[in-house]
Amino acid sequence: MLFKRTILDQIQRLDPEKDDHRILFLSWSHDFVWDSRKALEFALFRTYAVPSIGKLLDSTGEFTRRTQKRYDDTDLLIAEFLESGYDSERGRRAIRRMNQLHHRFDISNDDYLYVLSTFVLEPIRWMERFGWRPYTDHERLAGFHFFKQVGRRMNIRGIPATLEELQRFNLQYEREHFRYTDESRRVGEATRDLFLGWFLPKPLLGYGAPAVHALMDPPLLRAFGFPEPPSWLRQTVMGAMKTRARLLRLMPERKRPHLTTQVPHPTYPHGYQIEQLGPEGVPPPSEEKP
């Protein structure tokens, strides 16, 4: 039985630029709940292979000492403006908090721009590989326009005018900057093991790591110093993901949106305040000294 796809019909009637948030919300909160979350996780994971980013994240110690908290803080801050919109009251607060946390460090504009590009492009790439239906041009362009507006609110300069230009920048940046460092490997391992720890007990993490590696391309594996998985394992993982996609096509669509901000997070089982998200010792804006 094939169910009627009303969410896709709604998306196709909207304007990718004017209705960027609405399209992204419908797509990610209804049709691609798990996939969009994994795509954004993979987008952030990919940025750690840039030495300047890996070094900065490793220096804070947050990824090795408080990996789950670091994940929850990032997940919730991004979810706030994804679910409410970048111009909503909560969206503005989340972006303000994110800017405050980042501005403590000397981060280059190009690194900011590269991270932004992964948030646009990795969901497109993930859906092309593993999505249960084709990702539409409306969804691709909506993601570009949405994060372009987020980037402007983060004061990122030189954001490309088109999706194609952003893709060229992304690929060129990876070619020029991906390389192995001990710092990137430590951050990559800590994050990879966090993901595996949701499904496997600690003694078995080493057995699950090759399956995660099977989702990575050779340049990313080399940048982290991770071993190339055997071809049979790549084929098995890819086959399992494609089987999942085929099964999802037979399922009815989600009628109510899945909201990450409403799901309990291990670090905040009783809820959270946007201004309290982030590393310990960083006060909310109202407590900052002039």
Secondary structure as GFF3:
##gff-version 3
##sequence-region A 1 290
A	DSSP	alpha_helix	6	12	.	.	.	ID=ss1
A	DSSP	alpha_helix	20	26	.	.	.	ID=ss2
A	DSSP	pi_helix	27	31	.	.	.	ID=ss3
A	DSSP	alpha_helix	33	47	.	.	.	ID=ss4
A	DSSP	alpha_helix	51	60	.	.	.	ID=ss5
A	DSSP	alpha_helix	62	65	.	.	.	ID=ss6
A	DSSP	alpha_helix	67	84	.	.	.	ID=ss7
A	DSSP	alpha_helix	89	102	.	.	.	ID=ss8
A	DSSP	alpha_helix	109	130	.	.	.	ID=ss9
A	DSSP	alpha_helix	137	153	.	.	.	ID=ss10
A	DSSP	alpha_helix	163	177	.	.	.	ID=ss11
A	DSSP	alpha_helix	182	197	.	.	.	ID=ss12
A	DSSP	three_ten_helix	202	204	.	.	.	ID=ss13
A	DSSP	alpha_helix	205	213	.	.	.	ID=ss14
A	DSSP	alpha_helix	218	224	.	.	.	ID=ss15
A	DSSP	alpha_helix	231	248	.	.	.	ID=ss16
A	DSSP	three_ten_helix	260	262	.	.	.	ID=ss17
A	DSSP	three_ten_helix	274	276	.	.	.	ID=ss18
A	DSSP	three_ten_helix	285	287	.	.	.	ID=ss19
###
